[in-house]
Amino acid sequence: MAVTDKSLRSTRNNLYPIQAWYCIGLFVFIIATFQWISFLHSKFARRRQTSNASDPEHASVHRRHAFSWRRIPLGLVNAYRVISFRWTLEFGKSYTLNMAEVFVTMTYIIFLFVWTFINTTDLEGYTLDITYWSNRSGILAASQFPLITALGTKNNIVSCTACLNYVHRMMSRVVFILLWVHVGGEVVQHAPFQPYFAKQWLIWGLVAMCAFTILCIVSLRPIRAQAYELFFYVHFAMAFTFLIGAYFHAQDFQFGFWIYPCFIIWGLDRLIRFLRLVVFNHSYFGFKSGSTMDATAELLSDDFVRLRFHRPSHFHWTPGQTAYLIIPSVSRLPFEAHPFTIASFNSTLFDVPKEQKPTSEKYDEISLAEGNLGSSAPFWKELVFFVNVREGFTARLKDAALKGDKVKVFVDGPYGPSPNLGSYDTSVLVAGGSGVSYTLPVLLDIIERVRNGQSGCHRVVFIWSIRSVDHIHWIDDVLIRALRLAPPSLSISIHIHVTSAPETIEILPQSYGPNDDAKPARDDSCSDVVELQDRKAMEINNGSLFTIDSVKLANGRPDLQAILRDEVKTATGRMSVSVCGSQSIARSVRGALRFPVSSPLNVANGGPSVTLHIESFGYA
């Protein structure tokens, strides 16, 4: 049978989307393989580390070695981390892409457009024949929507291998451009369209493209940040409208099989989330009498609300994970869910009897501070959320907190990965405002792992930047209890910085634990004692938390570059830096951990191999 342009186009239109899926699947497999190798390496390193660190005598010995050729591969890995994840492209103050994201984005764009325009020469020798690439661009775009839909759901198998929100948005925008290439080709071929307006495929195609265009516009970060609820509702409605229009448009050409899996994926995700709601909130569904999910909303300040309620006995999570909350009296739709990081700790760490005191010289002052607390809420036996008040849902939650009434809450989760810091010798935790919801449970988890011999970590630095000195009361009792339970082999240094308050406080000496030789040089240009102008700051400084040597309170933004530089200079082994805060905080930390502070030569000379994890603020 003679080969015609039509048969050739049809063959390639069927073949190329499948080839694209093979390539994307191979890429995901490679990323997943590296993730598993990293995970297994961390497990092995943690076992080897804890076997030597279980004895406090050995745990306190951490000296730098001379230059070693054996550490060159580790230095190159560190250089890869710096180049891929700490070198960035800045687009104004809102948009930041690291080099890994730039590489993935450019690779995906080039890949899709090469597959669109390759082999588009017809049998008569005309290159870039529009009849070849016009339909192919639409079919290739359609083939990507099952993966885009999966990445937009909360229950998927790819969550451990990628930053899903970024990849979901990136793929959607690239495919959006590819669809407009398809539309442009159709316009050139079929304009002025009068004979086709009666065709269902054209009408559904126009509906789909209008919905997708609106969806991409409201998904832009400035709109998401300023009007999240508008984005939430429009995203749901336009995505559903687009998929319906895309299915009927593609089905007219026998390519609907690329679209209908999206409905299955979305429906399965919603089914799983509904079952989670039933399991974790069963008393609301008639399976048990009584209510266990009545939450207390407390107004901590004009900008923050604390939401707390007793955790269901079968609800378990790990530090850093999030949960979706549905509050019928606050939400506008029955199942309008908003994500928040769980600030409490799923552990029995604080159930340790007071008789089990650590054999540390610091215990007397910590015990005295703890005695000043009075009764404190069982922070570790509850689900606790710190909510940053914006507009819409969070503003209505603030109004509910002002009324003082309990609110009924449906909880769905937990979601997201949890940082695995068990194999690190040094951990630095940096938070801004409500970002402490992420770093506080991580700190408690490190303490528990060291106590149980599951981690050889010997130093933790906890940095918290807050607007008002009042915010310290959010977690002061938890920090005191955590410091009391920390083993002697673990040195903890806490830096709290009040950024907007005019008052300053006495800078207390910093504790570096058993390894006194590791103290960074003191900066004599900084005064140790600053005048205390605010009476409230004086009361806090004379209270419980700041009687502990390892706690340091200061005014102004933290000098993250100086703090991290000093920690890298004194650290050995593996070092982790975890950040949850604003774009400016993340930008400062990235800049501080670039070359030359975190360089291959520094690692080869015995310096730490530094891993950076940034947990971005979201919008709820």
PyMOL commands that set and color helices and strands:
alter all, ss='L'
color gray80, all
select helices_A, chain A and resi 5-53+56-59+69-86+99-117+130-143+145-152+164-190+194-196+200-218+221-226+228-251+256-258+260-280+282-285+349-351+363-371+379-381+393-403+433-451+469-474+476-485+516-518+535-541+545-547+560-570+583-592+600-604
alter helices_A, ss='H'
color red, helices_A
select strands_A, chain A and resi 88-91+95-98+294-299+304-310+322-326+338-341+382-388+407-408+410-415+426-432+459-466+491-498+551-555+574-581+609-616
alter strands_A, ss='S'
color yellow, strands_A
deselect
rebuild
show_as cartoon
